[in-house]
Amino acid sequence: MPSAPPEPWPTGIAEQIEPLVRRVLAPNPSPFTYTGTQTYIVGMGDGCAVIDPGPDDEAHLDAIKAAIGAEQVRAIMCTHTHKDHSPGSRPLAKDTGAPIVGCAPLAFDASGPRADEGFDPDYAPDRVLEDGEAMTGSGWTLTAVATPGHVSNHLCFALEESGALFTGDHVMGWSTSVVVPPDGDMGDYMKSLDLLYEREDRIYYPAHGPAVEKPRQLVRGMIGHRRQRENQILRLLGEAPGTAADLVPQMYKGLDPRLTKAAQLSVTAHLIDLERRGLAGRKEEVWHAS
């Protein structure tokens, strides 16, 4: 993963990035969030939607509310329930009276090791959007696009009026998405990339990092990168069986030590997908090519 650009970053500042869209950067930079979580405000004047309100951070919530001003918030929309995306929905809903809308909550045992900031166990939407369902306001329409893989409940939101797609963590220009089993699923992630490649969105606005101005080109490259990774895994297992931890140093040269666990989990996600497809197998934690 590349390092973040030099500071200062526009943390807490409402940036107008296109006529219907403003962006506010949260103060939560990390190796997994880049310069921080980007909250998007869609709509101008007569009602807006807030996408990914981010962490429950007082300064960030104050910046969102300052950007909104007296405007009515019609929906607080979450792409998924990692702790850097959805916890801010609850205090923002309390302050604005707006419903929490978007991805479904998750219910599973998250006691295992995590490579990111973990899940938001208290996320409670007022309305879950299914694939193709929309929220509307004055001059804007946001349609849910189901993109499981990074996590099972991940949604993107398409702004129909401008051709923009808010991609959450599914596609980012600065890094590939981390896929962490058991909830993250590499097979689903690849299908979701294929789905986006078939779309004709003009631009992507991810939750972390810069806008993606050539979306299909990036998605094509991401699909190719993941296929290269799985071929690399099969080649290494063909040379010698091994654990996911054994494979990481052979696959990721010069990896930031802080990202070793994330890389191991991503390799594990590939291995599980290869096993389902009959291309790899395992005995306890040791994997082999089939």
DOMAR-590020 format. One record per residue (C-alpha): y, z, x; residue in one letter. Coordinates in steps of 0.05 Angstrom, whole numbers. Layout:
r v:Y; w:Z; u:X; res:A
...
***
This chain:
r v:0; w:0; u:0; res:M
r v:69; w:-17; u:28; res:P
r v:120; w:37; u:42; res:S
r v:178; w:46; u:-6; res:A
r v:245; w:12; u:10; res:P
r v:298; w:53; u:46; res:P
r v:338; w:102; u:4; res:E
r v:383; w:109; u:-34; res:P
r v:345; w:90; u:-96; res:W
r v:379; w:84; u:-164; res:P
r v:348; w:148; u:-189; res:T
r v:377; w:172; u:-255; res:G
r v:421; w:111; u:-264; res:I
r v:416; w:66; u:-325; res:A
r v:410; w:-6; u:-299; res:E
r v:420; w:-64; u:-347; res:Q
r v:366; w:-113; u:-325; res:I
r v:370; w:-162; u:-383; res:E
r v:409; w:-162; u:-448; res:P
r v:358; w:-121; u:-487; res:L
r v:331; w:-78; u:-430; res:V
r v:357; w:-19; u:-390; res:R
r v:318; w:17; u:-335; res:R
r v:321; w:90; u:-311; res:V
r v:284; w:112; u:-249; res:L
r v:252; w:182; u:-248; res:A
r v:257; w:227; u:-187; res:P
r v:181; w:228; u:-173; res:N
r v:168; w:183; u:-113; res:P
r v:99; w:186; u:-81; res:S
r v:46; w:142; u:-49; res:P
r v:21; w:127; u:-119; res:F
r v:88; w:119; u:-156; res:T
r v:128; w:82; u:-102; res:Y
r v:202; w:100; u:-114; res:T
r v:184; w:135; u:-180; res:G
r v:167; w:120; u:-252; res:T
r v:212; w:70; u:-286; res:Q
r v:230; w:85; u:-358; res:T
r v:253; w:25; u:-399; res:Y
r v:300; w:27; u:-459; res:I
r v:294; w:-33; u:-504; res:V
r v:349; w:-51; u:-554; res:G
r v:424; w:-46; u:-555; res:M
r v:467; w:-15; u:-609; res:G
r v:427; w:-7; u:-673; res:D
r v:365; w:31; u:-651; res:G
r v:322; w:28; u:-588; res:C
r v:253; w:42; u:-561; res:A
r v:238; w:82; u:-498; res:V
r v:178; w:58; u:-458; res:I
r v:142; w:107; u:-412; res:D
r v:189; w:167; u:-414; res:P
r v:157; w:192; u:-350; res:G
r v:146; w:263; u:-327; res:P
r v:173; w:325; u:-363; res:D
r v:231; w:328; u:-315; res:D
r v:297; w:356; u:-340; res:E
r v:341; w:312; u:-296; res:A
r v:303; w:249; u:-316; res:H
r v:305; w:265; u:-390; res:L
r v:379; w:279; u:-385; res:D
r v:389; w:211; u:-352; res:A
r v:349; w:177; u:-408; res:I
r v:390; w:212; u:-462; res:K
r v:455; w:194; u:-426; res:A
r v:434; w:121; u:-425; res:A
r v:417; w:123; u:-499; res:I
r v:481; w:159; u:-519; res:G
r v:489; w:162; u:-595; res:A
r v:439; w:106; u:-607; res:E
r v:380; w:122; u:-652; res:Q
r v:312; w:123; u:-617; res:V
r v:263; w:88; u:-663; res:R
r v:201; w:98; u:-620; res:A
r v:178; w:131; u:-555; res:I
r v:124; w:85; u:-529; res:M
r v:72; w:103; u:-476; res:C
r v:29; w:52; u:-438; res:T
r v:-22; w:105; u:-419; res:H
r v:-29; w:180; u:-408; res:T
r v:-23; w:193; u:-334; res:H
r v:23; w:252; u:-320; res:K
r v:77; w:208; u:-289; res:D
r v:83; w:167; u:-354; res:H
r v:74; w:207; u:-419; res:S
r v:93; w:281; u:-413; res:P
r v:167; w:267; u:-423; res:G
r v:150; w:240; u:-492; res:S
r v:145; w:309; u:-523; res:R
r v:213; w:338; u:-504; res:P
r v:246; w:271; u:-517; res:L
r v:215; w:268; u:-586; res:A
r v:239; w:339; u:-600; res:K
r v:310; w:321; u:-579; res:D
r v:314; w:254; u:-615; res:T
r v:267; w:261; u:-674; res:G
r v:233; w:195; u:-655; res:A
r v:158; w:185; u:-664; res:P
r v:112; w:178; u:-604; res:I
r v:77; w:111; u:-610; res:V
r v:30; w:70; u:-566; res:G
r v:-34; w:85; u:-529; res:C
r v:-89; w:128; u:-557; res:A
r v:-101; w:198; u:-530; res:P
r v:-161; w:209; u:-484; res:L
r v:-215; w:261; u:-495; res:A
r v:-262; w:268; u:-436; res:F
r v:-281; w:315; u:-380; res:D
r v:-227; w:304; u:-327; res:A
r v:-252; w:361; u:-282; res:S
r v:-276; w:313; u:-228; res:G
r v:-235; w:292; u:-168; res:P
r v:-173; w:250; u:-182; res:R
r v:-136; w:204; u:-135; res:A
r v:-70; w:204; u:-173; res:D
r v:-28; w:253; u:-212; res:E
r v:-81; w:261; u:-265; res:G
r v:-80; w:257; u:-340; res:F
r v:-34; w:286; u:-393; res:D
r v:-80; w:329; u:-436; res:P
r v:-25; w:346; u:-487; res:D
r v:-6; w:275; u:-505; res:Y
r v:-5; w:270; u:-581; res:A
r v:19; w:204; u:-611; res:P
r v:45; w:199; u:-682; res:D
r v:19; w:128; u:-685; res:R
r v:-32; w:91; u:-642; res:V
r v:-20; w:17; u:-633; res:L
r v:-80; w:-29; u:-634; res:E
r v:-80; w:-95; u:-596; res:D
r v:-30; w:-142; u:-630; res:G
r v:6; w:-89; u:-670; res:E
r v:81; w:-85; u:-662; res:A
r v:141; w:-39; u:-665; res:M
r v:206; w:-71; u:-688; res:T
r v:280; w:-55; u:-686; res:G
r v:346; w:-90; u:-693; res:S
r v:337; w:-154; u:-651; res:G
r v:273; w:-132; u:-616; res:W
r v:198; w:-134; u:-626; res:T
r v:148; w:-99; u:-580; res:L
r v:76; w:-121; u:-588; res:T
r v:18; w:-82; u:-559; res:A
r v:-28; w:-119; u:-511; res:V
r v:-92; w:-79; u:-497; res:A
r v:-106; w:-79; u:-422; res:T
r v:-161; w:-27; u:-407; res:P
r v:-184; w:-19; u:-336; res:G
r v:-136; w:24; u:-297; res:H
r v:-151; w:73; u:-353; res:V
r v:-187; w:59; u:-418; res:S
r v:-126; w:70; u:-463; res:N
r v:-77; w:26; u:-425; res:H
r v:-30; w:-18; u:-464; res:L
r v:23; w:-68; u:-442; res:C
r v:82; w:-83; u:-488; res:F
r v:108; w:-154; u:-498; res:A
r v:182; w:-162; u:-516; res:L
r v:176; w:-223; u:-560; res:E
r v:251; w:-241; u:-559; res:E
r v:256; w:-250; u:-484; res:S
r v:185; w:-264; u:-458; res:G
r v:183; w:-199; u:-417; res:A
r v:120; w:-158; u:-411; res:L
r v:122; w:-83; u:-395; res:F
r v:59; w:-76; u:-354; res:T
r v:55; w:-1; u:-340; res:G
r v:6; w:9; u:-283; res:D
r v:-38; w:-51; u:-299; res:H
r v:1; w:-101; u:-256; res:V
r v:52; w:-81; u:-204; res:M
r v:85; w:-125; u:-151; res:G
r v:85; w:-72; u:-96; res:W
r v:11; w:-52; u:-99; res:S
r v:-55; w:-63; u:-134; res:T
r v:-72; w:-14; u:-189; res:S
r v:-120; w:44; u:-174; res:V
r v:-182; w:42; u:-217; res:V
r v:-214; w:111; u:-219; res:V
r v:-282; w:122; u:-252; res:P
r v:-305; w:149; u:-300; res:P
r v:-247; w:129; u:-345; res:D
r v:-223; w:72; u:-302; res:G
r v:-269; w:11; u:-306; res:D
r v:-268; w:-47; u:-257; res:M
r v:-303; w:-95; u:-305; res:G
r v:-251; w:-80; u:-359; res:D
r v:-195; w:-86; u:-308; res:Y
r v:-217; w:-155; u:-287; res:M
r v:-222; w:-178; u:-360; res:K
r v:-152; w:-151; u:-372; res:S
r v:-126; w:-190; u:-312; res:L
r v:-159; w:-253; u:-340; res:D
r v:-125; w:-239; u:-407; res:L
r v:-56; w:-234; u:-375; res:L
r v:-68; w:-297; u:-334; res:Y
r v:-78; w:-335; u:-399; res:E
r v:-12; w:-311; u:-427; res:R
r v:56; w:-344; u:-413; res:E
r v:101; w:-283; u:-403; res:D
r v:166; w:-299; u:-367; res:R
r v:172; w:-235; u:-326; res:I
r v:135; w:-169; u:-316; res:Y
r v:170; w:-101; u:-315; res:Y
r v:120; w:-52; u:-285; res:P
r v:126; w:24; u:-287; res:A
r v:133; w:25; u:-211; res:H
r v:166; w:-24; u:-164; res:G
r v:206; w:-87; u:-173; res:P
r v:202; w:-137; u:-230; res:A
r v:150; w:-192; u:-222; res:V
r v:185; w:-259; u:-230; res:E
r v:124; w:-303; u:-221; res:K
r v:73; w:-266; u:-263; res:P
r v:16; w:-316; u:-267; res:R
r v:19; w:-329; u:-192; res:Q
r v:14; w:-254; u:-178; res:L
r v:-43; w:-244; u:-228; res:V
r v:-82; w:-302; u:-198; res:R
r v:-74; w:-270; u:-129; res:G
r v:-96; w:-202; u:-155; res:M
r v:-159; w:-233; u:-186; res:I
r v:-174; w:-267; u:-120; res:G
r v:-162; w:-203; u:-81; res:H
r v:-210; w:-163; u:-124; res:R
r v:-264; w:-218; u:-118; res:R
r v:-255; w:-216; u:-42; res:Q
r v:-264; w:-140; u:-44; res:R
r v:-329; w:-145; u:-82; res:E
r v:-355; w:-200; u:-36; res:N
r v:-337; w:-156; u:23; res:Q
r v:-375; w:-98; u:-7; res:I
r v:-437; w:-140; u:-19; res:L
r v:-434; w:-167; u:53; res:R
r v:-429; w:-97; u:82; res:L
r v:-485; w:-71; u:38; res:L
r v:-527; w:-130; u:59; res:G
r v:-517; w:-108; u:131; res:E
r v:-534; w:-35; u:118; res:A
r v:-537; w:11; u:57; res:P
r v:-482; w:63; u:53; res:G
r v:-439; w:108; u:10; res:T
r v:-370; w:90; u:-16; res:A
r v:-341; w:135; u:38; res:A
r v:-379; w:95; u:91; res:D
r v:-349; w:30; u:65; res:L
r v:-276; w:50; u:63; res:V
r v:-260; w:50; u:138; res:P
r v:-295; w:-17; u:145; res:Q
r v:-255; w:-47; u:88; res:M
r v:-186; w:-15; u:96; res:Y
r v:-160; w:-20; u:167; res:K
r v:-100; w:23; u:183; res:G
r v:-103; w:58; u:115; res:L
r v:-53; w:115; u:103; res:D
r v:-97; w:177; u:105; res:P
r v:-65; w:201; u:41; res:R
r v:-96; w:141; u:5; res:L
r v:-167; w:149; u:31; res:T
r v:-192; w:183; u:-32; res:K
r v:-160; w:131; u:-76; res:A
r v:-192; w:75; u:-35; res:A
r v:-260; w:109; u:-40; res:Q
r v:-254; w:115; u:-116; res:L
r v:-233; w:42; u:-121; res:S
r v:-293; w:21; u:-80; res:V
r v:-336; w:64; u:-126; res:T
r v:-308; w:27; u:-186; res:A
r v:-328; w:-39; u:-154; res:H
r v:-397; w:-12; u:-139; res:L
r v:-409; w:10; u:-211; res:I
r v:-387; w:-58; u:-236; res:D
r v:-433; w:-93; u:-186; res:L
r v:-490; w:-48; u:-208; res:E
r v:-479; w:-67; u:-281; res:R
r v:-482; w:-140; u:-262; res:R
r v:-547; w:-130; u:-223; res:G
r v:-516; w:-144; u:-155; res:L
r v:-520; w:-74; u:-126; res:A
r v:-562; w:-12; u:-135; res:G
r v:-563; w:60; u:-111; res:R
r v:-607; w:118; u:-93; res:K
r v:-565; w:180; u:-105; res:E
r v:-500; w:166; u:-68; res:E
r v:-526; w:111; u:-22; res:V
r v:-514; w:40; u:-46; res:W
r v:-550; w:-24; u:-28; res:H
r v:-545; w:-98; u:-45; res:A
r v:-595; w:-121; u:-97; res:S
***
